[in-house]
Amino acid sequence: MYMEEVFLTDLIYEDFDAARKIRGYTLHLEGDKRKKPDKRLRIKSTLGVFKRKKFIIDERLEDDPDWITCKRQYLKFTVTGKYKCDGPDAIEGGLFLLNQMIREDVPPLTGQPRRNSRL
């Protein structure tokens, strides 16, 4: 699991440790440490995925309150707007990680080429 580094405090780690004890397994967390441009510009860069209909949502999530909130945030999104856009920001982070993993030449979040990189 990845989370914005700014939110990874000892308190959150304690919450995840408590969840581990309840569930019986560990949720591994890593912070998103990349140097990021403006949040709204990053979200804007993902809009083409939706316009080209390359983003697929599991039909079982259509009535999920979290997805409904995220979809509403996307529909209200403008670069200069004041609406919340945490859902679209999380999707941008996920798309970034997927693209990094697909390339496989640069591990996610580090920005450093692997030793055997073709670069």
N, C-alpha and C positions, 0 to 999 in steps of 0.2 A: 504494500500500500504506500502510496506517495501522498504527501501533504505539504502545503506551503511551509517552508522552513520557519517563517515568522510565527506560526502557530504551534510549532513543536517545542513546547515548554515541558518542564518536569511534571507539571500538573497533568498535562495530557498523557504523558507516558505512564503516570500513575493510574489514570483512567483505563488505559489499554491493558495495564497489568492486572487491574481488577477484573476487566472483561475476560482476560485469559483464564483467571481462576474460575470464573463462572462457566465458561464454555469448554475449558479443558484443552485449548490450543492457543498458540501465540499468533497474533497479527503483527507481522513484521512491517515496521514503518521506516520510510526514508524521506528525508526532506528534499523538496525541490529547491536546489541551491543555485540554479542557473540565474544569470543576470538577465532580467527580463525587461523588455520595453513596456511602455504604457499598457495597462490591462485592457483598455477598450480597443487599442490598436491590435493587440494580439487576438482578441475575440473577433474583430473585423476580418482578420486574415483567415479565419475558419469558415466564414459565411459561404464561401464558394462550395464547400463540401455539401452544404444543405441545398444550395441553389441547383447543384448538379445532381441532387438526390442520391448522393453517395454515402449518406449517413442512415443507418438502419437501426430502428428501435425494436426490440423484442415486443411483439404484440401484447404479451402478458403485462407489460409495463404501462400500457396506454392509460390505465386508470390509477396508476401509482401517484400519490400526492407529490412526491419529490420530482418525478418526471413532469407532471403537470406544471409545477412551479418553474422548473427549468425551461420548459417550452414557452411559458408565458414571458419569462425573462428574455428569451431569444426574440420573441415577437415584438416586444417593446424596445428592443435594443437599438440604440443609435450611439455613434461615437461621442457625441456631445451630450447625450442624455444623462439624467440623474437617477434613473431606475437602477435597482440592484441587478447585478449580473454575475453573481457567484457561481451559479450553475454553468453558464456558458464559459466562465473562467476555468472551472474544473474540467470541462470538456476540452478546452484548448490545451490544458496540461496533459490530458490523456492522449490527445492527438499528437502532441509533441513527442511523448514517450513512445507511442507506437511507431512514428516515423523514425525515431532514433533506433529502435529495435529492428525495424525492417532494414535499415541501412547496414547495421551490424559493424560498420567501420568505426563508429564512435559510440561507446557505451552511454546509456541514458544518464543525463544530468551532469556528467563530468566534463564534457567538452574536450576531453583528451583522446587522441587516437590510440587505438590498441597497439601493442608492440608489433604484431604481425599485420598491421593495417596495410591495405593496398594504396593508401593515400600517399 
